[in-house]
Amino acid sequence: MISSKMRLSRKLIIEGIIFPLFLLYACNEPSKPASYVARVNGSYLTEEDVSELIDSQFVSEKSRSSIIKSWVRREVLYQEAVKQGITDTKSFKKNIENSKRELAAAILLEKFSNSSIQVYTNEDLENYYNENQTSFRLPFNSYFLNRVNFLDKNTAVQFRTEVISSDWKQAADKFAKDTSLLNMANEILLPEQDIYPSKLLRILEGLYPLEISIVISDDRGYYTVVQLLDKYFAQTIPPFNAVKREVRKRYLSALAELNVEDYINDLFTKNEIEINN
């Protein structure tokens, strides 16, 4: 089974090629924009450019600042390279041409992967899990749980009461459209270091499977209720239902890579290829 690292490598190839090419053409901006985030001589980085480089609305201010500083650093180096005539050399033009080929190939494979319909069954996932059980061994103590966060304490208390009088699913359905609901996650497996706030971890340590926690507040103003489904110690292999999401993620990634290999092999048969040793 092909590793998901190959898919990641395609993404890194695309990002690694686009950024320098972006700088190459950004330097040739014909006029000064109305507003900009950064400038190096006559080259400008606009808010739109930053959005394209970040490709996410959830990036932190620290990461955004790092990306802008990286652009400035590369732009300074690029402009100095232009002054020294490096961009007019034969080797530079050859590297640009090779980069364009790699970028086109990477985008083609990404396009193929995104357009491929991946059909699978729950049995496929279970078989994949059974064949790769040891890879799902937990490095840390982990908790399998249901969790909900509210912005209002009274609503959180009402939700907890509903869970106790019925069950988690019915309560989740009843409060699904509540304006105070921040987020809800069902049947998630979390390592202990990812559980916040710390008092939630202490409470989970004292719960038994299917027990409901009290309403827990944190410094963000959120009110949390959790239901412990099970707990697993480090170095144990959790059952399929506890890691089903991760199994699905890995299986689809492996399936996508197999589809890509089949696609490439098919292209081989449609083209004249000759390799002289």
Secondary structure as GFF3:
##gff-version 3
##sequence-region A 1 277
A	DSSP	alpha_helix	5	26	.	.	.	ID=ss1
A	DSSP	beta_strand	38	40	.	.	.	ID=ss2
A	DSSP	beta_strand	43	45	.	.	.	ID=ss3
A	DSSP	alpha_helix	47	54	.	.	.	ID=ss4
A	DSSP	alpha_helix	61	83	.	.	.	ID=ss5
A	DSSP	three_ten_helix	86	88	.	.	.	ID=ss6
A	DSSP	alpha_helix	90	115	.	.	.	ID=ss7
A	DSSP	alpha_helix	122	131	.	.	.	ID=ss8
A	DSSP	three_ten_helix	133	136	.	.	.	ID=ss9
A	DSSP	beta_strand	142	150	.	.	.	ID=ss10
A	DSSP	alpha_helix	153	165	.	.	.	ID=ss11
A	DSSP	alpha_helix	168	174	.	.	.	ID=ss12
A	DSSP	beta_strand	181	191	.	.	.	ID=ss13
A	DSSP	three_ten_helix	192	194	.	.	.	ID=ss14
A	DSSP	alpha_helix	198	206	.	.	.	ID=ss15
A	DSSP	beta_strand	216	217	.	.	.	ID=ss16
A	DSSP	beta_strand	223	232	.	.	.	ID=ss17
A	DSSP	three_ten_helix	240	242	.	.	.	ID=ss18
A	DSSP	alpha_helix	244	269	.	.	.	ID=ss19
###
